Amino acid sequence: MITVTGATGNIGRTLVELLAGAGEEVVAVSRQAQPAHHSTGVRWAQGTVGDAASLRPALEGSRALFLVLGGELNSRGESPDTLLSAAADAGIERVVLVSSQVSATRPEAASHARLREFEAAVRTSGLDFTVLRPGGFASNAFAWAETVRSERTVYAPFGDVALPVVDPADIAAVAAAALREDGHAGRTYELTGPAPISPREQAAALAEALGEEVAFVELSREQAHAHLARFMPEQVIPGTLDVLGVPLPAELTVSPDVADVLGRPAAPFRAWAARHLPAFR
């Protein structure tokens, strides 16, 4: 049995389907109640990574655990050692953690201190572990969905800065391999898309998928800061804008890890856009 936290998120939702489709028994953990439609072989449980006590019932009987932080858990919460001790006590043998590329490229970034704590904790837990460090997510383009629907326009900063954004479905597929297969223990995988793509080029890919023109309007850094402040903690915003606007060489680099683990190329942004087209119509 495999326990998946964040089971209704961009990664977790796909991961649950992949594991259940492969015949695994899955305990899907989320803060919300069980969704109306779900795969057979999946047991839903309510809980949060920030509260080890709430996860204990979901851990019992599982051999592997998928860990992903979200929301305020990226900045605060109980010690990750508390959760990993509970996992070990429940019989968990293998942990796959979603961290971030920034944990390595910007090791002093305050915005990723919590993820670095979790990385350190899994490495010293005594459990088999795999750390996934994705770059920017293709699904961040969902932030444009409202204005694409209403105005056929994308508003974004740094229009011509291209980063190799990764499809969350590829992160889920790598996680599924690490949870189910031997040979991944102690590994850290950098997960990116197959090629850098700029916000302006992403807007063009959305236009192609829609079969309609989509305009691109470049925001200033100050405008982007104000926009992000509506849903992102203030201390996280400057670092986020630095990655988007002044990426380091390592953040521009295409990693081979998705292809090496899955035996196929990473999915391009246009494939993500085509799959999620209803959100932009």
Secondary structure, 3 states (H helix, E strand, C coil): CEEECCCCCCCHHHHHHHHHHCCCCEEEEECCCCCCCCCCCEEEEECECCEHHHHHHHHCCCCEEEEECCHHHHCCCCCHHHHHHHHHHHCCCEEEEECCCHHHHCCCCHHHHHHHHHHHHHHCCCCEEEEEEECCEHHHHHHHHHHHHHHCEEEEECCCCCECCECHHHHHHHHHHHHHCCCCCCEEEEECCCCCECHHHHHHHHHHHHCCCCEEEEECHHHHHHHHCCCCCHHHHHHHHHHHHCCCHHHHCCCCHHHHHHCCCCCCHHHHHHHCHHHHC
